[in-house]
Amino acid sequence: MTPKSKHMKILVTGAAGFIGFHLVRTLLDEGHQVVGLDNINDYYDVNLKYARLAACGISKDHLDDDSLMPSEMYSNYRFQKTDIAAMENLELLFRREQFDTVLHMAAQVGVRYSLENPQAYTHSNLIGFINILECCRHHGVKHLIYASSSSIYGLNNKIPFNEDDRVDQPVSLYAATKRSNELAAYSYSHLYGLKTTGLRFFTVYGPWGRPDMAMFLFVDAILNGRPLNVFNNGNLSRDFTYVDDIVDGIKRVLYGSEGTTEVTNYTIYNIGNSKSVKLLDFIEAIEKHTGKKATKKLLPMQPGDVEATWADVSKLQKDFGYKPQTSVDTGVKRFVEWYLRYIG
């Protein structure tokens, strides 16, 4: 897909994160002026975050907190290590740069970790998100596109999940903060005319993925001869979505927002693979592409988890022509190849 709009000046928060990294590289290759932002916290191994930055020409040896650093690889990329909860630094960046669009991917992620460290979610997902909204409002940002999550569907037992379903029963603090983001975005769209689009991501996986997620954990365990922790005795299913399809969906919203059938300042979309895959089938695909059998340690359901996710993507398809292209078999194969090359 090629841009339908002129080149833009875009801020990508969470640029050292999994989705943010893939998004940054794609936007740079398409000629946009991009500023990346990340606080590089230690929720998981920071070396993976620094490796993602290095793949975009940003060396950790030259990083200076709260200062923009030019890429050694892309003339159209600069990166700043900053916490979005630090309003003074964020406001200064917005005032100086005058972004056209903000792609807000930064967040404290992880359902289970939200049970252990709720303050981290308040800091990033609540305070940080309000700061982003305020900066967009005061500095002429035309469009804020932000990451929401399938976790907001919580105890909803109607599948596939549709954007019109009830989302007032979150079963983790992480999910509650993501729903609060959607509500805060609605109020800013209503009060100030700020165009906001929330994207509810469904179980994203792929190369450079997070080490706390199933794909990485399972491949790492199988290749190193460790048992897999399989929760709810394997009776789980997920709408596993390959990262390239997620990036394609974000780009379609970014480039095609003028052509939507319903022009509103506030919209929410599911963005998934539109298929629910049993966890045990997912493990089988990993076994196929690693050439090793898994030893499964069957465990009970974890607090904050849900049994099944499945995205109805018909709204995103109707408005932007979104159609996921990557099968789970292909996606798993690409991840295993990446893991063996970079980790293994």
N, C-alpha and C positions, 0 to 999 in steps of 0.2 A: 504493500500500500504506500502511495506517495503522498506528500503533503498537498492539501487543497488550499492551504493558506500560505501567505508569505512567511519568511523566516521570522521567528519570534525570539524574544528574550524570556527565558524560562528558568524559574527556580525549582529545583528538585530537592526536597528535604528527604532525609534518610538515604542520601546518595551513596553511602558506603554499605547500605543494607542490600539484601538479596534482590528485591524487585527494583529498588531505586537504582542500583548499579546497572541492571539490564536496560532500564529506561534511559539512563544517562547516555550509555553507549549508542543506543539507537538514535536518540535525538541529535547527538553530535555528528553521527554519520549522515544525518539528513540536513545538516548545515545550520542548526539553530545555535544561538548564543545561550549557553547553559551555565548556571551557577549551581553547584552542589553544596549541600549543607548536611552535616552529621556531627553528633557529639561523640561518636565512636565509644560508646559505653561498653562495659565488660559483661553484658548479659550472656554472651557467648564469646568464644576465642577472638580476640581483637586482631590476631594475625590474619584471619580470613577477611576481615574488613579492610585491613591495610593492603592485602593482596588484590582485592577488588579495586581499591583506589589506584594501586600501581598499574593495573591493567588499563586505567584511564589516564596514565601519565602523571599521577600525583604521588610523590615520594614521601613516606612518613618521616624521613630524616630532615625534610625541609618544612614540615608543618609547624605553623605558629598559631596558637589559639586565637580565634576571633580576627584573623587576617586572611584576606583572599590570596590564594596561591594559584598561579597559572599552571596549567598542565604542560608537561614536557612533550606530550604526544598530540594534543589537540589545541590548535590556536583559539578555538571557540569555547574552551572550557576553563573555568576557575572553580576552586573548591575552598570552603571555609569550615574549619572545625568550630562549631558553635552549638550550644544547647538552645533549643527552641523555647525553653522555659525562661531563658534570660532575655527579657523583653528589651532591655536597653540595646544590646548587641543586635538583636533581630530588627528592631525599628531603624537603627542606623543603616543596616544593610538594605532594607527596603527603600529607605529615603534616597540612598545613594544610587541604587541600581535601577529603580523604576521598572519592575518586571511587568510583562504583558500577562503572563499566566503563571500560576503556582501549581505544581504537582506535589501534593503533600503526602509523602509515603512514610515519613518518620512517625514512629510510635513505639511505646514499650509493648512488645508482643508476647504471646505465650499465655495459654489458658491456665496451665498448672502453676506457673510462676506467680500469677496474680493472687494465688492463695497464700504465698509465702511473703511477698513484698508488695503490698497494695500501694505503698507510698510512691513507688516507681511509676505506677500507672496514673496516679493523681498528677504527678509532676509532669510527665510527658504528654499523656493523652487528654488531660483536662486543661491544665494551665497552658501547656504548649500549644494546644489546638486553639484556645481562645486568643492567644498571642498572634497566631497565624491569621485568624479571622480579623483581628484588629488591624494588623499591618496591611492586609489586603484592602480593607475598608478605607484606610487613610491614605493609601499610596497608589490608587488608580489601577489596581489589578483588575483585569477584565474577566477572568475566570479562575476560580479555585476548584481544582479536581483533587479529591482526597480519598484515601484508602479507608473503606469501612470493612466489614467482615461478615462472613456467613454465620459467625458465632452469635450474632444478634438475634437469630431466629430461635435460639434457646430451646424451650420445651415444645415448640410448635411441632405437631406430629402430622401435619399435612404436607406431603411431598409430591412433586418437587416444590421447593420454596419459591414463592412469588413475592414480588415487591409489595403487594397489597396485603400480605399476611400479617397477623398480629406479631409484634416484636416487643412486647412488654413483659416478657418472662425470661430475661437473661439468666443463665445459670453459672456465670462467672463474672468477676469484677471486670475482666478484660472486655467481655461482651457488653457490659453495662457502660463502660467508657466509650466504646465504639458507637453505641446507640446515642449516647449523650452528644457525641460529635455531630451526628445527623440532625439532632434537635437544635443544637446551637447554630449549625449552618442554616437551618430553616429560618431561625429568627433573624440572622444577618441578611439573608436573602429578602425576607419580608420587610425588615426595617430600613435597610440601606440599599436595596436593589443590587446587592452583590450576587453575581451568578456563581452558584455552587453546584457541583455534581459529585455525589458520593457513589463509590464503586464497592459493592460488597464482594470481596474476593473469596473464592472457594478453594481451599487446600492447594496452594501454589507449590510446585516443585520444579526442579530442573538444575542444571549446572550452576555452581556457585551458591547452592541453596544453604539454608540455615542448618547447623549441626544439631539443633534441638528438635527438628521435625522428622517425621516418620521415614521419609525417603533416605535421608542421610544416616539416621540411626540404624535403620535396617541393613543398608548396604555395608556400613562400617562394621556392624556386628557379624554379618554373614562372612565377610571377607577375612575377618580376624578371629573367626571360630568361637564367637560368643553367642549365647542364647538371645533371642529377641524377646523383649517384653511386649506381649500381645494382650491388650486390655479388653475387658468384657468377654473374655474367652474367645476372642476373634470375631464376635458378633457385632462388628462395626462396618459401616460402609461410608465412603467419602467421595465427593465429586472432585477427584484429583485433576488439577488444571495445570498444564505445562506453561512455564513462564513466558514463552514466546507468544502464546495466545493471550495471556494477560496484557503484555505490552501492546499487542495489536489492538486489543479492546480499548486501552487507554488512549492510544494514538487516534483511534476512530472518534472518540469523544473530543479529543483535543482539536482535531482538524475539521471535523464535520458538524460542529455544534450549530452552525448556521442553518443546517439542512434538516433539523429534527422536525418531526411531524407535530410536536407539541412544544412550542417555544415558551419555556418558563424559566424563572431565575433559579429554581430549586428542583433538582431531579435526583433520583436514586436508581441505580441499576445493579442487578446481579451480574457478575462476570465469572463464569465457570466453564467447565467442559460439557455441561448439560447431560452428564451420565453419572450414575452412582455406581461405584465399583466396590465390591466386597474387599475388606482388608486382606483376607486370606488369598484372594485372587491377585491383589497387588504384590503380596509377598511372593507368590508363585512366579510373577513376571520378573521380580528381582532375582530369584533363584535361576531362572532361565538365562538371564544375561550375565550373571556372575559365574554360572557353572557350578554353583555350590548349593547344597541343601541347608535350609535353616533349621536350627533347633529352637522351638517355640516355648517360651515360658508363659503359660496362660494365667492371666491375672484378672481380678474383678474390675468393674467399671471404676474409672477415676472420678473424683469429685470435679464438677465443672465441665465434664465431657458430655457429648450427646451421641446417640447411637448411629444416626445417619444424617448426611447432608446431600443435597441434590438441587442444583440451580435450574430454575426456569429462566432462560436467557432470551425469551421471545421479545421482551421489551427492547433490549439492546440490539437485537437482530433487526427489529422493525425500524428503529430510529437510525441505526448506524451500519446495518449490514454485517454485524458481528457474527462470525461463524468459526468456532474453534476447529483447528486443523490437525492437532497432534494427538494421536492415540496414546493410551497408557503404555502400550508395548514399546512404541517408538520413544516416548519420553523417558521411560525407565532405561532403555538402551543408551540414550544420550547421557543420562546422568551417570551411569556406571562407567562409561568411557571417560567422562570428565573426572570422576573420582579416581580412577586408576592413573590418570595422567597427572593430576595435581596433588592428590592426597596419598594414594595407594602405594 
